[in-house]
Amino acid sequence: MSIDGVGRPPKPPTDVGATTPASQTGEVGRSFQVDRAEPASALDAKGPLAQLERGEIGVDQYLDLRVEEAIKPLVERLNPESLAFLKSSLRAELATDPVLVELVRRATGASSAVEP
């Protein structure tokens, strides 16, 4: 014989798994809808990648634009010498790092090596 439930498995609460009928929530007859997302190419049709795909710029120009975009937040914070060093370092990394070279190749579809 147990005292106060000691030694017995606990009883589950009676309201676990209970659902509220739709008539009580006020959502009767309304269905779930999601708006269609625009394709990625339509979202950034004027960006550097789109320009590269259209042949308006080359891979080197694309990479230069990406480097400029990457350092844009630092223009006001760094002196010109530091910015020039940062640009050249980023550009060199894009040209030599095998992972970044592969990412550039996949993004641009270019099979040739990128020049620093």
C-alpha positions as CSV (number, residue, x, y, z in Angstrom):
1,M,0.0,0.0,0.0
2,S,1.3,3.4,-0.9
3,I,0.9,6.7,0.8
4,D,0.2,9.9,-1.2
5,G,1.2,8.4,-4.5
6,V,4.7,7.3,-3.3
7,G,5.7,4.2,-5.2
8,R,3.1,4.6,-7.9
9,P,3.6,6.0,-11.4
10,P,2.3,9.6,-11.7
11,K,-1.1,10.2,-13.2
12,P,-1.0,12.3,-16.3
13,P,-2.9,15.6,-16.2
14,T,-6.4,15.3,-17.7
15,D,-6.0,18.3,-20.2
16,V,-2.8,17.1,-22.0
17,G,-3.4,16.8,-25.7
18,A,-6.8,18.5,-25.6
19,T,-7.5,20.8,-28.5
20,T,-9.7,23.8,-28.6
21,P,-12.5,23.5,-31.2
22,A,-12.3,25.9,-34.1
23,S,-15.6,27.3,-33.2
24,Q,-14.1,28.7,-30.0
25,T,-11.0,30.3,-31.6
26,G,-12.9,32.3,-34.2
27,E,-10.9,31.0,-37.1
28,V,-13.5,28.9,-38.8
29,G,-13.3,28.7,-42.6
30,R,-10.0,30.5,-42.9
31,S,-7.2,28.7,-44.6
32,F,-3.4,29.1,-44.3
33,Q,-1.9,31.0,-47.2
34,V,1.6,31.9,-48.1
35,D,2.6,34.6,-50.7
36,R,4.9,33.5,-53.5
37,A,8.5,34.6,-53.2
38,E,10.1,36.3,-56.1
39,P,13.0,34.4,-57.7
40,A,16.4,35.5,-56.5
41,S,17.4,36.8,-59.9
42,A,14.4,39.1,-59.9
43,L,15.4,40.5,-56.5
44,D,18.9,41.6,-57.5
45,A,18.7,42.1,-61.3
46,K,21.1,45.1,-61.1
47,G,23.7,43.5,-58.7
48,P,27.2,42.5,-59.7
49,L,26.4,38.8,-60.2
50,A,23.5,39.7,-62.6
51,Q,25.9,42.0,-64.5
52,L,28.4,39.3,-64.7
53,E,25.8,36.8,-65.9
54,R,24.8,39.2,-68.6
55,G,28.4,39.7,-69.7
56,E,28.4,43.4,-68.8
57,I,31.5,42.9,-66.5
58,G,34.2,40.3,-66.2
59,V,35.2,38.1,-63.2
60,D,37.9,40.5,-62.1
61,Q,35.5,43.5,-62.1
62,Y,32.9,41.3,-60.3
63,L,35.5,40.5,-57.6
64,D,36.5,44.2,-57.3
65,L,32.9,45.2,-56.8
66,R,32.4,42.5,-54.1
67,V,35.5,43.7,-52.3
68,E,34.3,47.3,-52.4
69,E,30.9,46.1,-51.0
70,A,32.7,44.2,-48.2
71,I,34.7,47.2,-47.0
72,K,32.0,49.8,-47.4
73,P,31.1,49.8,-43.7
74,L,34.8,50.5,-42.8
75,V,35.4,53.4,-45.1
76,E,34.5,56.0,-42.4
77,R,36.4,54.1,-39.7
78,L,39.8,53.4,-41.3
79,N,42.4,55.6,-42.8
80,P,43.2,55.4,-46.5
81,E,46.3,53.3,-46.1
82,S,44.5,50.7,-44.0
83,L,41.7,50.6,-46.5
84,A,44.1,50.0,-49.4
85,F,45.8,47.2,-47.4
86,L,42.5,45.6,-46.6
87,K,41.4,45.8,-50.3
88,S,44.6,44.2,-51.5
89,S,44.4,41.5,-48.8
90,L,40.8,40.6,-49.6
91,R,41.5,40.5,-53.3
92,A,44.6,38.3,-52.8
93,E,42.6,35.9,-50.6
94,L,39.9,35.7,-53.3
95,A,42.6,34.8,-55.8
96,T,44.5,32.2,-53.7
97,D,42.3,30.6,-51.1
98,P,41.0,27.3,-52.7
99,V,37.7,27.5,-50.9
100,L,37.0,31.1,-52.0
101,V,38.2,30.3,-55.6
102,E,35.7,27.4,-55.7
103,L,32.9,29.7,-54.4
104,V,33.7,32.3,-57.0
105,R,33.8,29.6,-59.7
106,R,30.3,28.3,-58.6
107,A,28.9,31.8,-58.3
108,T,30.2,33.0,-61.6
109,G,30.4,29.9,-63.6
110,A,33.9,30.8,-64.6
111,S,36.3,28.0,-65.0
112,S,39.5,30.0,-65.3
113,A,41.6,31.1,-62.4
114,V,41.1,34.5,-60.9
115,E,44.0,36.9,-61.1
116,P,45.1,38.8,-57.9
